[in-house]
Amino acid sequence: MSEQHLYAKLYDISVGIHESMPTWPGDPGFERALLHSISGGASSDVSAIKMGSHTGTHVDAPAHFLRGAPTIEQLPLDVLVGEAVVFGLDVETAITPADLGALDFEGVSRVLFKTRNSALWQKKGFAEDFVYFTPEAAHFLVEAGVRLVGIDYLSVGEYHKGTEVHHAFLKSGIVVIEGLDLSGVEPGRYDIMCLPLKIIGADGAPARVLLGRR
C-alpha cells in the first residue's frame, strides 16, 4: 500500500507555536529571532528559538516530577505510536472516576480526552479553569492498564494542585501528552503518531502529534 493511501485522513492535533500562545505561568514564553536573513544580505534565513520544554503540545517525561527517572529520549517509542481512542467528556472542571467508569477501556492502551479545553486555545492568555483529572481518576486509568494519556490543555492535573496526578501517571510509566487541540476530531478510534523532540536529558519536549483514520 502506498504511503499516500495509508490513511483516509490525517489530523494534526498539535497547537501552533507562536509568540502570543498560552504558556504555563512562570514558564518562558516562545521567542524567535532572526540571526541571519536573506533580506539582510545573508545566504539563508537562520533563527534563534527560545521556549520552555513544556511549550504548547508536549510530552512529559517521568523526570519532570521524579528525580532520577527516565528523561524524554528514554521514553518507549512503541507507546507513542499505535492505536488510540479519543473520548469526549462533557465535564465542567474535574474528570472523576465516575466519568471514566462510563467509558469502555477494554483493549485500549492509549487514550486522549476531548473536553471544553480545546476551545481555550482560541482565547488570549492562560486559562486557570481548565478541565483536569482528579488524583482518583488518574489512579483509575493506571488500574485500567492505560499506557498513554493525552489531554487538551497544558496540564493533566489541577492548576496549583496537579502534582499528585502527575506522580500517579509518571510513576506507573504512563506517557503523558499535554496541550493537544482536539477541536477538529470526533471521538473514536485512530492511529496516533506522537514524536517529541529528542532532547537528551530533558524533562519534557514539544511534540508534533497526528491522528490517522484508515
N, C-alpha and C positions, 0 to 999 in steps of 0.2 A: 504494500500500500504506500503510495507516495505521501510525502510529508504534508502536502497541502490538503490532503483528504483525510488526515488522521482524525481531525475534529470537525464537526459540522459548524461549530462556532467557538471562538476563544474570547474570554472575558478578562480584561485587565482590572483586577480588584485592588491595585495599589493606588495610593494617593500621589498626586503630582508634588514634587519637591520644589518649593519656591520661597522667596524671602518673607512673604506675609502669611505663611501657613501656620496653623495652630501647633504649638510645641508645649511640652510639659513645663509648667512653671519652674524656673531655676535652671532648666537645660538651655544650652546655647541654641540660638536660632540659626536658620540656614543663611549662609552668606556665600556669594560667588562674585569673584572679581577677575577681570581680565588682566593677566600678567603680560601677555604679548597679543597683539591684534594685527590682523591683516590691514585694517583701516589705518593703523598707525605705522605701517611700513614693514611689519614682520611677515615672515613667510607663512605663518599659520596663527590661528587663534589658540591660546592656551589659558585656561582658567585656574585660579586657586579656589578651592572649595573648603568651607568650614561648616561643620554641623556636629551635633551630638550623635552618639551611637544608637540612640532610640528616637531618631527623627522619622516622622511620617510612618509609613508601613515598615515594620521592622520585626526582627526575631529576637527574643530574649534568650540568652544562654544561661545555664544554671549559675554561672559565675556572677551574674547580675545581682543575685541576692545571697549566694552561698560561697563563702571563702574556700578557695582551693578546688572549686567544682569546675567541670568542663567549660571551655570557652567556645566562642561561636564556630571556629573552624573544626571543632571536635564533635559537632552535632551529627547524628546519623542521617545520611542523605536519603536513605530509604523511607524515613519518616516524612521528609519534606516533599516527596514526590509520590503520588499514588491516588487512589480513590478517596474522595472526601464527600461529606454531606453538609449542605448548608441548611441550617434550621432557622426558621423565622420565629421570633418571640416578640409578642406584643406586651412588653412589661414597661412600667414607668421608670423604675430605678434598679432594684436588685433582682438578679436571676437567682432563684432559690431551688432547692431540691424538688419542691412541688412542681415548679415549671419544667424541670428536666425530667421528672417522673412521667410526664405525659408524652415524652418523645421515645422513639424506638432506636435504641443503640445496638441492637443485635447485629453483629458482624461489622460494626462501624469502628474505625480506629482514628479517623481524622474528622474533626467537626469544626464548623465555622458557624458563628451565631450572628444573624442579621437582626438588628434591633433599630430603634429610632435613632441610635447613634450615627448611622450613616448619613442622616440629614445634617448632622452637626458640622460636617466638613464644609458646608456652604456658608457657615457663619464665621464672622471675624473673631479672632481671639480664642483662647482656651475655654472650654465649657466644663465647669466643675460638676455639673449634674448629669454626667453620662451614665449609661447603664453598665453595671458591673456584676461580677459573680460574688455571692456571699462565700465565706470560707466553707460552709456546709455544702454548697453547690460544687465548689472545687473538689472536695473530698468525694462527692457523688461521682464526678467524672473520673477521678482516679480509680474508684472501685469498679466503674463500668469498663475499665481497661482501655480507655482512650489514650492515644499516643501523641496527638496534636490537637491543640485548641486555638482557635482564632476568634477575635472579636473586632468590632468595627469602631473602636476608638483607641485612645492611647494607653489604656491600662485594663488588665483583666480584673483588677481589684479596685475597691472604692478609693476615691480621692482622699489622701491623707491616712487611709486605713487599709491599704492594699497589700501590706507585707505578708500577712498570713496566707492570702490567696496565692501569691507568687511562690511562697515556700511550699505550699501543698502541691502545686503543679511541678515546680522545678526539682524538688526533692524526689519526686516519683519518676522523673525522667520525661515528663510530658514537655513537648516543644510548644512554646507559646508564640503566637503571631499576634501582634497588636497593630492598630492603625489601619485596618482594612476599610475599604469602601465597597459595601455590598449593595448599594442602592440600585445597581443595574442588573442584578441577577435575582432569579426566583429561587425559593427553597427547592432543594432536590439534590440529586447525586451528580457529581462532576469528577473530573481528574484535576488535582491540584499540582502546580509546579511552583515551589517557593524556594528561591535561591538567594539567601543573604550574602552580602559581600564577605569574602574570605579574608577577614582582618585578623591576623594572628594574635591570639591572646585577648581578644575583645570580649566584653560582657554582653554585647549585642551588636546588631548591624542592620542598616536599612536593607530592604529586600524588594525585588520585583516579584509579584505574585500573580499568577494566571490561573484561571479555571477553564477547563476544556470540557465541552459536551459532545459526545460522539453522535 
